[in-house]
Amino acid sequence: MRLILWLLGLFALAVVLTIAARYNEAYALLVWWPYRVQIAMNLLLVLLLAGFVIAYRLVRLVVRGLEMPAEVNAYRLRRRREQAEKAMFEAERFFHEGRYGQAHRSAVQAYDGVSRPGFAALLAARAAHAMRDTERRDTWLAHAAEYDGDIRMARLMTEAEMALADRRFDDAAQHLEALRTSGHRHLAVLRLSLQAEQGRGRWAEVARLARTLRKHEALTAEQAAPLLRRALLEQLRDAEGDLGTLERIWQSIPDAERRDAGFLLRGLPYLIGAGDERIAAEAIEEALKNDWEPELAVLYGRCKSADLRTQLATGERWLAAHPEDAGLLLALGRLCLRAQLWGKAQSYLEASLSQQASRAAHLELARLSEQLERKEEAERHYREAAALGI
């Protein structure tokens, strides 16, 4: 419909112009001494219009000619950029496919043409690192550092990951500290920090980071538990023999983590060995209230308590509920030995052996026999202990 209206309008304009030209008898007189030119007004108008069109076309042609070099340069630049972007895409694809040599070549090709060359430099560094080419890796990391205004955080994260992969834990910690001081404390930084602190042996910091990641659900409780257990045990190991330090570490541990039976079994011997007379026994009593653990019952027999009578009474209450627990019987035998209740100790230790033969019970009976000057019986228990091995 619009086309029809345009055609009708053009026909109408042609008719109007034809009629106007037919009745237009005016003329123009041009004088350029000594010449005089007389020309019809209609022809003059046509000539002026044709001259304007020709002049306009000539001017456009000149302008286009002047613009051509710039357009050619822009076209070439656009083509280089397109090729560089394609090379960058190929570099990422090759890297994720594990073709690190091709990824490195494509990233190098993309470096001079992409709009963000820092990312191409980082990708080239990653590919070189994957190929164990430290010289090229460091070269491209230096190139990436030139664009820190855009990619500083990405560069520091990349360098930290590479340092961790190479077990350069101090270097990784340095990069991560630079991120933290810049205000970047997101979960990825915390995860890398956890690995770095493990490598550096800073176990108090490992425990703190593991708790933080668990709180933010970046680690499940099952994932955090072994990390926390090892961090706490390493702290206790570092303070071995120093009862005051061991007690301070123990008091800093949250109650939920103290109830971990695996941690108690490996951690409480440090306290017992340092001469603790309270914490170990109380921790085992608290743990066994909620869940019976035979190995903790065995460890209870090694605990030193200021009130041995109360400790014995506690063990005998447990025995009423677990009369056939060989570990508990061994623990009661040890407590009775400490209380110099020789007959009772012997009966508990023999009852333990009747439930399960153990080297520890034979050794305790051998020492008791020596105390009572029963040499043959002591030798027999030593032989049986040796036959059972460690």
N, C-alpha and C positions, 0 to 999 in steps of 0.2 A: 504493500500500500504506500509505503514511504517512497519507493522508487517511482511509482506512478505519479505521485504528487510532484516529485522533482522534475520528471519529464514534462508534465503539464506546465510547470513554472518556467522551464527553459523555453518551451514553445511560445509561451505568452511573451517572454522577454524578447525573443527573436522577432515576433510580430511587431512589438512596440518599437524596437530599434529600426526595423525596415520602414515602418510608417514615418518615424521621426526623420530618418535619412531622406526619404522621398520628398518630404515637404521642407527639408532644411536647405535653403538656397544660399546660405551664407558662404563667404569665402574668406580666405586669409591672404594678406599681402605682406610678403617678406621683402625687405629692402636691405641690400648689402651693396652700397654704392660701388660701382655704377650699375649694379644689377638689381632687377625687380622681378620677383617671382610671385605669381598669383596662383593659389591652390584652393581647391574646394575644402570646405570645413570638414566634410565627412572623411575625405581622404587624409586630411591632416590628423584627425583623431585616430584613424586606423594606423597611420605611420607612427604616431606617438606611442600608441599601445604596443605596436610591434617592437619599437625601439626600446621601450621599457622592459619588455620580456627578454629581448636579446641581451640587454645590459645586465639584467638580473641573473641570467644564466651564466654570463661571462664572470660576473663577480663570484657567484657560487663555485664556479670551476676553479677560480684562483684560490678561493678560501679552502676548498677541498685539497687543492695541491699543496697549500701551506700546512694543512693539518695532517697530511698523509704520513710524514716521518714520525710524528708523535703517535699516531694511531698504530703504525707498524710496530713501534717500540712497545706500546701498550699491549698489542696482540702477542708479541713475543714474550713479554713479561707474564701475561695471562697464561700462555701455553706452558712456560716454565713452571709457573705455580701449579697448574693442573697436573703436570707431570710429577712435581714434587709431592703434591698431595697423594697422588696415586702411589708413588714410591713409599710414602709414609704408611699408607694403608697396607701395602705389601710387607713392609718391615714389621708391622704389628702382627700380621697374619703369620709370617715366617717365624717370628719369635714365639708365638703361642703354639705353633706346630713343632717347636723344638729345632728348627733349622736356623741355628744361630749365626752361621757364616753368612747366609743369604740375608738374614735380618740385619746384620751389621752393614753389609754393602748397601742395602736399600735405605737404611737410616742415614748413612753418610751421603747418599745421593739426594735424599730429601732435605738435608740440613740447610743448604744454601737457598732453597726455594720456598719452603713452607713459611706461613705467616708466624708460626711459633717455633723458631729453630731450637729453643731450649729443650722442648720435648723430644725432638729428633736426636739431640745430643744425649739425652738421658737414655733413650732407647738403644742408641749405639753403645753406650757404656754398659747397659744391662747385657746386651748380646756379647760384648767382649768379656764381661765378667763370667758369663756362662761358658765361654770357651777357655777360661783361665788365662786370658791375655791381659795381665795386669797393666802393662804399659799403655795399650790402647784404651783400656778402661779408664785409667787415670787421666789420659789426654782428653777424653770426651767428657769426663766429669768436670775438668777444668773449663771446657767450652760451655758446659751447662751452667757453671757458676757465673758466667758472664751475663746470664739472663735471670738473675736472682729476683729481679723485680716481679717476674711472672711465676717462677717455678721454685722459689727457695724452699718451700715446705716439701715439695715433691722431691727435690734433690737431696735434702737432708734425710728424708725417709728412705730413699733409694740407697744412699751411702750407709745408713744404719743397717739396712737389710743385708747389704753386701759384707759389711764388717762382721755381722753375726754369722753369716755363712762361712766366712774365713776364720771364725773364732777369734776375731780381734775385738774382744768385749769392751776394752777401755775406749777404743775408737768409736764403737757403736754408742756407748754411754755418753760420749762427748757430743755426738750428733743429736742424740735424743734430748740431752740437756739444753742444747741450743733451741730445739723445738719447744720445750717446756717454757723456757724463759721468754719465748715469743708469744706465749699464750696458747699454744697448741697442746691440749691435754686430752685428746679424744682417745677412743678405745684402741685404735691401731697403735698409737704411740705407747699406750700402757702395755699392750701385749709385747711389743718389741723391748720395752724397758724390763719386763719380767724376764725375758730370755737373757738380756744383757746382765742383769743383776745375778741371775743364776750362774752365769759364766764367771762373774767376778767374785762369787762366793759371799755376797752381801745378803745374808739370809734374813736378817730383820726386814730389809727392804723387799725381799722376795715375798715374805709373809704379808706385808702391807699391800703390795700390788695384787697378790692373789685374792685377798679379801675385797679389795676395791673392784676387781673384775667380776668376782662372784656377786657382789652387791648390784652391779649394773647388768647382770645376767650375760656378761661376755664369757663367763666360765660357768658351767654347771657345778652343782655341789660335788658330783662325782669327779669332775675334772680338777676342781680346786683342792679336794681332800689330800691326794698324794703330794701335791706341791706344798701345801701347808705342813703336812707331816714331815716332809724332808727338811723344810726350812726350820721348823722348830727343833728337830733332832740335831741339825747341824749347829744351831745356836747352843744347845746343851753340850754338844761335843766340844765346841770351842771353849766352853767354860768348865770343862771336866776337872774335878778336884776342888773347884772354888765354890764352896757351899753358898756363900752370900750372893754371888752372881747367879748361880743356878736358881736360887729362890726368887731373885728379882725377875729372871726370865719367866719362871713358872707363874708368878703373879700377873705378868703381862699377857698371858695366854687366855683368851675368852673361854668361858665355862664349856661352851659347846665343843670346842676343840679338845679340851681336856678329857672329854668323855670318849674319845676315839681309842678303842682298845689297842689297835695297832700302834698308836703313838705311845700309850702308856707302857706297853710291853718293852718298847725299845728306849723310851725316855726315862722312865723311873729308875732303871739301874744307875744312871748318872747321879741321881740324888742319893740313892742308897749307898753308892760307893763313896760319896763325899761326906757321909756321916749323918744324913738327914734322919731325924727321929720323929717326924710328924707328917710331912707332906705326902710321902709315898704311901704310907699306910692309910691315911685319910682318903687319898685319891682312889686307891683300890677298893676301899669299903664303899665309897660313893658309886663307883662304876658297877660293882657287883650287886648293888641294890636294884639296878634297872635291868641288867642282863648278865647272866652267869657266863663267865669266861674261865675255863679250867687253867689256862696258862697264867692268868692274873692271880688265881688262887695259889699257884706255885710260887709266884713272885712275892706274894704276901708273906711267905715264910722267911724271906730274906730281909724284910723290913725291920728296922730297929724302932722300937716304940718306948717312950718314957714310961708307959704303963703296960708292962708285958702281960700282966694278969688279965687286963681288959682285952688285949689283943688275942690272947688265948681263948677267952670266953667268946669273942666274936667268931673266931674260927670254928669253935665247937657248935655254935648256933648254925653256921653254914653246913656243918657236917650232918646235922639232923635232917636238912633238906637234900643233901647230896652225899649219902653215906658211902657210895661206891666210887667217889671221885678220887683217883689215885693221886692227882696233883695236890688236892686239898689235904689228903692224909700225909703226904710228904711235907707240906708246909707246916702242919701241926707238929709233926715229928721234929722239925727244925726249931720251932718255937719252944717245944719242951726241952730240947737240948740246951737252948739258951737259958731256960729257967732251971736247968740242972735237974729236971724230972726224968731220970734215966729210964726207969721202967715204963713210964708212959710214952716216952720218946720211942723206945724200942717197939712197943706195941703198935704205934701209929706207923712207923716205918715198915714194919713187917706186913701190916695191913695194906699199905701202899703197894708193896711188892706182890702181894697176893692178887691185887687187882690188875697191876701192869708192871712187868719187870722194867726197871730203869737203872741206869748207871748212877744217877744222883742218889737214889735211895740206898743202893749198895755202898756207896762211898760214905754216906752218913752213918750207916750201921757199922762200917769198918772203923770209923773214927770213934764211935761210941764203944765198940769192943776194945779198942786200944785204951780208951779212958778207963774202962772197967778191967783192964789187964787180961783180956781174953784174946791172946795172940793168935791161936789157931782159927778162931772165928773171924778175927779181923782179916787174916790172910785169905780166908775163903771168900769173904766179901770183896776184897781187892781183886781177886782172880775173876770173880763173876762180873765185876764192874769192867775189868779190862776186856773180857769176852764180849761184852755188849758194845764196846767202842764208845766213841764220842756221841 
